[in-house]
Amino acid sequence: MSEDILITPAEKPAAYRVLARKYRPKDFSDLMVGQEPMVRTLTNAFETGRIAQAYMLTGVRGVGKTTTARILARALNYKTSEIDKPTIDLRIPGEHCQAIMEGRHVDVIEMDAASHTGIDDIREIIEQVRYRPVSARYKVYIIDEVHMLSTQAFNGLLKTLEEPPEHVKFIFATTEIRKVPITVLSRCQRFDLRRIGASDLVGLFTTILGKEGISADPDAMAMIARAAEGSARDGLSLLDQAIAHGGGVVEVEAVRSMLGLADRARIVDLFQHIVKGDVAAALQEFGGQYEAGASPSVVLTDLADFTHLVTRLKYVPDATGDQSLSEIERLRGAEFAGSIAVTTLSRMWQMLLKGIPETESSSRPSGAAEMVIIRLAHAANLPAPEDAARRLLELSGSESQRPPAIPGGNGGGASSSISNPVQARGSDPVPAQRVTGNGATMLRAVPDTGEQPVAALGKTEAKPVEAPAIKTEPKVPIRSVSDIADLCAANRDIRLKTLVRGFVRLVNLEPGRLEINLPDDAPKTLVADLQKKLEEWTGSRWMVILSREPGQPTLIEAETQAQERRVSDARQDPDVAAILARFPGARITDVRIKGPEPESELAPVALAAAESDEGDILPGDDIEH
């Protein structure tokens, strides 16, 4: 008796789906991660029946534009045995939900504008919108990367987009919203999908890894969240890679090796060496990180991130609660925030912003990064700009107490008093020279001429020595704002002349020192540009200070006020009043004062020109006083 043996084929394992697809949001509750404003707006619109005819979704890569479009199409066509209307509540799958989310529903047409850019593709849509949907409530057109459409395609879509049939809805998605014509944007309800915060991404990763049964180090997830830069898709792709790299476990060292990152604790140590000005220790720490596999540009970028964190913690101490921060970043970042000045942090930030692209474009990235670190450590010992300016003002304030000359000794007495050398505004410190006369020792100021000072030591006879003037007039004297405007005109800088005449209100002016007040609408770079040009044109060092004092009127304001006074005076002149009475509708347009010497440029011809409704008044043309 034979026995039948039944052999069943082995079950084929299910194809692996990457985390970004497996955990793709399916309804609006999943989209609440980082996109709460959009979900709230759509919820209110659907409940009140104010459903737009077209939607524009914009945001960076990976924030969920295409997924949101599919969920929105699902909500528009939602239908169950109990509910048959558009709704946001999609917890129970409807008749069309599965097909829409898989991108295979006949009434939900998805088109990639990157590969369908021409007018012919849009013309096909225009012809198809006339027909009603086959089974769904609305025929929905999802056009991804809509900014790739040509100008003709956009123009062809305008009319249909403005007055579509009742059964048609459009959903657009783009990463380049500025490339979309304003005529298209004005016909759409726009939603800006914001970047997902690092703390939200860490929470998302924790939930997904819990479902997958995979253990992960919190610091490792924080690294991945920072590397994702607000993109959930990029973050999940990196998380997939980290799981494979670590053999099913997400560990810090594996993630750091995978991403080429520097150790965050070592970055903090490098930061500490730099702010202390210890160049040798900083270079040694950088060398260790470089040998461990960290990219030089990544080290500098992480250093800039930590600099930003310390600066932020000075003003927002609660920022230590960010889940994307490691424990050492929280603790030591708070310590540095309490001990380092904002000016030092700001200077480091600016130097790093310039040093990072230099390192990335250099043929020797390691050497370029070391030079950046050397500059940073050297700058740590320099005084802050405001401290240097304050010290300069203190020194300058004591100049008025300096005697004009120091007589030679005549046996002691008041003539043997000592005057301390001080630094003049806008000049280098003046060295002191010891002078001896008749047993009396004195100090006098010696200008820096590039020669070695000669000390008259041990001599019994000395002539009275006068100290040279500390302040020297610049090569090009500047005594008023008008002189500055003339200097701009002489050097053919019409733009700066216009800005000086229209915005600069003089507060105080001394050789090498200019205090001004600027209105709120003045260009932000005017002070720096003015200081640079004054030094270039006068050959002297200048300090241009922005003051809160109101200052004098600008040149244009002063000219306007003077002109108004001249017109007012002219109206009171009997001859002018008689002319104005003789010609109704006439008005004074200009008044010029005539001086004793008409040939001089400083004494222009006096003119009080009047105009009537019939034209210029010709008898005499000018009214002279």
PAKEPA-435823 format. One record per residue (C-alpha): x, z, y. Coordinates in steps of 0.25 Angstrom, whole numbers, padded with zeros to 4 digits, always signed. Layout:
# PAKEPA-435823
XZY;...
This chain:
# PAKEPA-435823
+0000+0000+0000;+0006-0004+0013;+0005+0003+0025;+0003-0004+0039;+0014+0001+0049;+0009+0000+0063;+0021-0001+0073;+0017+0001+0087;+0027-0005+0098;+0034+0005+0106;+0027+0007+0120;+0034+0000+0131;+0039+0010+0141;+0033+0009+0155;+0041+0002+0165;+0048+0011+0175;+0042+0011+0189;+0051+0015+0200;+0046+0028+0208;+0043+0020+0220;+0032+0012+0213;+0028+0023+0203;+0025+0033+0214;+0020+0023+0224;+0008+0029+0232;-0006+0025+0227;-0015+0031+0238;-0014+0037+0252;-0011+0051+0246;+0002+0046+0241;+0005+0040+0255;+0003+0053+0262;+0019+0055+0260;+0023+0051+0274;+0012+0042+0278;+0001+0053+0282;-0003+0046+0296;-0006+0033+0289;-0014+0039+0278;-0022+0048+0288;-0025+0035+0297;-0030+0027+0285;-0038+0039+0279;-0046+0040+0293;-0048+0025+0294;-0053+0023+0280;-0063+0035+0282;-0068+0030+0294;-0069+0015+0290;-0059+0010+0300;-0051+0002+0291;-0042-0008+0298;-0041-0023+0294;-0026-0023+0294;-0015-0012+0292;+0000-0013+0295;+0009-0003+0287;+0023-0002+0293;+0035+0007+0289;+0049+0007+0283;+0052+0002+0269;+0046+0011+0258;+0036+0019+0265;+0024+0013+0258;+0019+0002+0266;+0015-0007+0254;+0010+0005+0246;+0002+0009+0258;-0004-0005+0259;-0008-0005+0244;-0015+0009+0246;-0022+0004+0258;-0027-0008+0251;-0032+0001+0239;-0039+0010+0249;-0046-0002+0256;-0051-0007+0242;-0054+0007+0236;-0065+0007+0226;-0070+0016+0215;-0083+0019+0208;-0086+0029+0219;-0079+0024+0231;-0080+0010+0237;-0073+0010+0251;-0060+0011+0257;-0054+0025+0256;-0041+0033+0257;-0044+0041+0245;-0038+0034+0233;-0036+0045+0223;-0045+0038+0213;-0040+0024+0210;-0050+0013+0213;-0054-0001+0207;-0043-0008+0215;-0032+0002+0217;-0023+0000+0205;-0023-0015+0208;-0020-0014+0223;-0009-0003+0221;-0002-0013+0211;-0003-0025+0220;-0012-0033+0211;-0026-0033+0218;-0032-0046+0221;-0038-0042+0234;-0025-0034+0239;-0015-0045+0242;-0001-0041+0245;+0009-0050+0252;+0023-0049+0255;+0025-0055+0269;+0040-0056+0266;+0038-0067+0256;+0025-0072+0263;+0029-0074+0277;+0022-0087+0281;+0009-0092+0287;+0005-0098+0274;+0005-0084+0267;-0004-0079+0278;-0013-0091+0278;-0016-0088+0264;-0020-0074+0267;-0029-0079+0279;-0036-0089+0269;-0038-0078+0258;-0044-0067+0268;-0057-0075+0268;-0060-0071+0254;-0066-0058+0250;-0058-0048+0241;-0061-0050+0226;-0063-0036+0222;-0058-0026+0232;-0065-0022+0245;-0054-0028+0254;-0044-0039+0253;-0031-0033+0257;-0018-0040+0261;-0006-0032+0261;+0006-0039+0268;+0019-0032+0266;+0031-0034+0276;+0021-0041+0285;+0032-0043+0296;+0038-0054+0288;+0027-0063+0291;+0030-0075+0300;+0024-0076+0314;+0015-0087+0309;+0010-0078+0298;+0007-0067+0307;+0000-0076+0317;-0009-0082+0305;-0013-0068+0301;-0017-0063+0314;-0031-0068+0315;-0035-0064+0300;-0028-0050+0303;-0036-0048+0315;-0050-0052+0309;-0049-0051+0294;-0061-0052+0285;-0068-0038+0282;-0062-0039+0268;-0048-0041+0271;-0037-0030+0275;-0023-0032+0279;-0011-0022+0276;+0003-0026+0281;+0016-0018+0279;+0029-0020+0286;+0042-0013+0288;+0045-0021+0301;+0032-0018+0310;+0039-0024+0323;+0040-0038+0316;+0025-0038+0315;+0018-0045+0327;+0010-0036+0336;-0002-0045+0334;-0002-0041+0319;+0000-0027+0321;-0011-0026+0331;-0021-0030+0320;-0016-0020+0310;-0018-0005+0309;-0003+0000+0308;+0002+0011+0300;+0017+0015+0301;+0022+0021+0288;+0032+0031+0292;+0045+0035+0284;+0043+0045+0274;+0050+0058+0277;+0062+0063+0268;+0054+0076+0265;+0042+0068+0261;+0051+0059+0252;+0057+0071+0245;+0043+0076+0242;+0039+0063+0236;+0051+0062+0228;+0049+0076+0223;+0035+0073+0219;+0039+0060+0211;+0050+0066+0204;+0041+0077+0200;+0032+0067+0193;+0043+0060+0187;+0049+0073+0181;+0063+0071+0188;+0071+0082+0194;+0077+0080+0207;+0086+0087+0217;+0079+0090+0231;+0092+0086+0238;+0092+0073+0230;+0078+0069+0234;+0082+0072+0249;+0093+0062+0248;+0084+0052+0242;+0073+0054+0253;+0084+0053+0264;+0089+0040+0258;+0075+0034+0257;+0073+0035+0272;+0058+0037+0272;+0055+0027+0262;+0048+0032+0249;+0051+0019+0241;+0066+0020+0244;+0066+0035+0241;+0059+0033+0228;+0068+0021+0224;+0080+0030+0227;+0073+0042+0219;+0072+0032+0207;+0087+0028+0208;+0091+0043+0209;+0083+0046+0197;+0090+0035+0189;+0104+0039+0195;+0102+0053+0191;+0097+0051+0177;+0083+0056+0180;+0087+0067+0189;+0089+0066+0205;+0101+0074+0209;+0108+0075+0222;+0122+0069+0217;+0115+0058+0210;+0107+0054+0223;+0119+0056+0232;+0127+0047+0223;+0116+0037+0222;+0114+0036+0237;+0129+0037+0241;+0125+0049+0249;+0134+0060+0254;+0132+0075+0250;+0123+0081+0261;+0131+0094+0260;+0144+0087+0262;+0138+0079+0274;+0134+0093+0280;+0149+0097+0277;+0154+0085+0284;+0145+0087+0296;+0151+0101+0297;+0165+0096+0297;+0162+0086+0308;+0155+0096+0318;+0167+0105+0316;+0176+0094+0320;+0184+0095+0307;+0188+0081+0305;+0197+0083+0292;+0186+0091+0285;+0175+0080+0289;+0184+0069+0284;+0187+0076+0271;+0172+0079+0269;+0169+0064+0271;+0179+0060+0262;+0174+0068+0251;+0160+0062+0253;+0165+0048+0253;+0173+0050+0240;+0160+0056+0234;+0153+0043+0236;+0146+0045+0250;+0146+0032+0259;+0153+0035+0272;+0141+0029+0280;+0131+0038+0272;+0140+0050+0275;+0139+0047+0290;+0124+0045+0289;+0122+0058+0282;+0130+0065+0292;+0121+0059+0303;+0109+0063+0296;+0114+0077+0295;+0118+0077+0310;+0104+0073+0313;+0098+0084+0304;+0106+0094+0311;+0102+0089+0325;+0087+0089+0320;+0088+0103+0315;+0093+0108+0329;+0079+0104+0334;+0070+0104+0322;+0075+0116+0313;+0063+0114+0304;+0069+0101+0299;+0076+0109+0289;+0063+0108+0281;+0065+0094+0277;+0066+0092+0262;+0075+0081+0263;+0086+0090+0268;+0096+0097+0259;+0098+0112+0259;+0111+0111+0265;+0106+0101+0276;+0096+0111+0280;+0105+0123+0281;+0117+0118+0287;+0110+0108+0295;+0103+0120+0302;+0116+0127+0304;+0122+0115+0311;+0110+0113+0319;+0112+0127+0325;+0127+0125+0328;+0129+0111+0332;+0125+0105+0346;+0116+0094+0347;+0126+0086+0355;+0136+0087+0344;+0125+0082+0334;+0121+0071+0343;+0135+0066+0345;+0138+0066+0330;+0125+0058+0328;+0129+0048+0338;+0143+0046+0331;+0137+0045+0317;+0127+0035+0322;+0138+0026+0326;+0148+0030+0315;+0138+0026+0303;+0137+0011+0307;+0152+0011+0309;+0154+0016+0295;+0144+0007+0289;+0150-0005+0295;+0165-0001+0293;+0174-0007+0282;+0179+0007+0280;+0167+0016+0280;+0174+0028+0276;+0184+0027+0287;+0173+0024+0297;+0165+0036+0293;+0178+0045+0294;+0180+0040+0308;+0166+0044+0311;+0168+0058+0305;+0181+0059+0313;+0173+0056+0326;+0162+0065+0323;+0172+0077+0320;+0180+0074+0333;+0167+0074+0341;+0163+0087+0336;+0174+0094+0345;+0170+0087+0357;+0161+0094+0368;+0147+0089+0369;+0145+0080+0381;+0136+0089+0388;+0146+0100+0387;+0157+0091+0392;+0148+0087+0404;+0145+0102+0407;+0160+0105+0407;+0162+0094+0416;+0152+0098+0426;+0157+0112+0426;+0171+0107+0429;+0166+0098+0440;+0158+0109+0446;+0170+0117+0449;+0177+0105+0456;+0170+0109+0470;+0178+0123+0469;+0192+0116+0468;+0200+0117+0481;+0204+0103+0487;+0219+0107+0487;+0228+0118+0482;+0239+0121+0492;+0253+0125+0488;+0257+0139+0486;+0261+0147+0499;+0264+0160+0493;+0251+0162+0486;+0238+0166+0492;+0226+0158+0491;+0234+0145+0489;+0238+0149+0475;+0224+0148+0470;+0222+0140+0457;+0212+0129+0456;+0208+0125+0442;+0208+0110+0439;+0194+0105+0435;+0189+0092+0429;+0183+0082+0439;+0170+0075+0436;+0172+0063+0427;+0188+0065+0426;+0197+0071+0416;+0202+0085+0418;+0213+0087+0429;+0225+0094+0424;+0231+0106+0431;+0245+0106+0437;+0253+0119+0440;+0259+0119+0454;+0269+0130+0459;+0272+0133+0473;+0279+0145+0479;+0276+0153+0467;+0261+0150+0466;+0256+0142+0454;+0244+0133+0456;+0236+0123+0448;+0232+0110+0454;+0224+0098+0449;+0231+0086+0444;+0224+0073+0443;+0226+0065+0429;+0235+0053+0433;+0241+0051+0420;+0254+0057+0424;+0260+0070+0419;+0258+0082+0430;+0270+0087+0436;+0271+0102+0438;+0279+0108+0449;+0284+0120+0442;+0295+0129+0447;+0296+0124+0461;+0295+0133+0473;+0290+0123+0483;+0278+0115+0482;+0269+0107+0492;+0255+0110+0493;+0248+0102+0482;+0234+0096+0484;+0225+0094+0472;+0220+0080+0471;+0205+0078+0472;+0198+0079+0459;+0187+0070+0462;+0190+0056+0464;+0181+0045+0469;+0178+0035+0459;+0184+0021+0461;+0170+0016+0464;+0164+0027+0473;+0149+0030+0469;+0142+0038+0479;+0127+0035+0477;+0118+0028+0467;+0118+0016+0476;+0133+0015+0473;+0131+0015+0458;+0120+0004+0460;+0130-0004+0468;+0141-0002+0458;+0132-0007+0447;+0129-0020+0455;+0144-0022+0458;+0146-0022+0443;+0134-0031+0440;+0127-0020+0432;+0113-0023+0437;+0106-0016+0426;+0113-0003+0429;+0111-0005+0444;+0096-0006+0442;+0095+0006+0434;+0103+0014+0444;+0094+0010+0455;+0082+0012+0448;+0084+0025+0440;+0096+0033+0445;+0093+0045+0454;+0105+0052+0459;+0107+0067+0458;+0122+0069+0461;+0134+0059+0463;+0148+0063+0463;+0161+0056+0459;+0160+0054+0444;+0147+0061+0443;+0133+0055+0444;+0120+0064+0442;+0107+0056+0441;+0093+0057+0437;+0086+0046+0429;+0071+0044+0427;+0065+0044+0413;+0064+0029+0413;+0079+0027+0416;+0087+0020+0404;+0093+0031+0395;+0107+0025+0396;+0108+0024+0411;+0116+0037+0413;+0127+0032+0403;+0127+0018+0408;+0129+0023+0422;+0140+0032+0419;+0147+0021+0411;+0146+0011+0422;+0150+0020+0433;+0163+0024+0425;+0166+0009+0422;+0163+0005+0437;+0170+0016+0444;+0182+0019+0435;+0178+0034+0435;+0171+0043+0425;+0157+0046+0429;+0147+0057+0424;+0132+0052+0425;+0123+0064+0423;+0108+0063+0421;+0102+0074+0430;+0088+0080+0430;+0088+0081+0445;+0079+0071+0452;+0090+0065+0460;+0089+0055+0471;+0079+0043+0471;+0085+0030+0464;+0090+0019+0472;+0077+0011+0470;+0068+0023+0474;+0077+0026+0486;+0076+0011+0491;+0061+0011+0489;+0059+0024+0497;+0068+0018+0508;+0060+0006+0508;+0047+0013+0509;+0052+0021+0521;+0056+0009+0528;+0043+0002+0526;+0036+0015+0531;+0044+0015+0543;+0042+0000+0545;+0027+0003+0545;+0028+0012+0556;+0035+0002+0565;+0026-0003+0576;+0030-0018+0575;+0028-0017+0560;+0015-0010+0561;+0011-0021+0571;+0014-0032+0562;+0007-0026+0550;-0005-0024+0559;-0004-0039+0564;-0004-0044+0550;-0014-0037+0541;-0009-0036+0526;+0005-0037+0530;+0015-0027+0523;+0029-0022+0524;+0037-0027+0513;+0052-0023+0517;+0059-0016+0527;+0074-0017+0530;+0082-0009+0540;+0091-0017+0550;+0104-0010+0553;+0113-0012+0565;+0122-0022+0558;+0113-0033+0551;+0126-0039+0545;+0129-0027+0537;+0123-0026+0523;+0119-0012+0525;+0110-0016+0536;+0100-0026+0531;+0090-0033+0541;+0078-0025+0544;+0065-0032+0538;+0051-0027+0538;+0044-0039+0531;+0029-0039+0531;+0020-0048+0523;+0006-0051+0526;-0005-0058+0517;-0001-0071+0523;+0013-0070+0520;+0026-0065+0527;+0025-0061+0542;+0034-0072+0548;+0035-0068+0563;+0048-0061+0564;+0048-0059+0549;+0056-0046+0551;+0052-0034+0558;+0064-0027+0563;+0066-0013+0568;
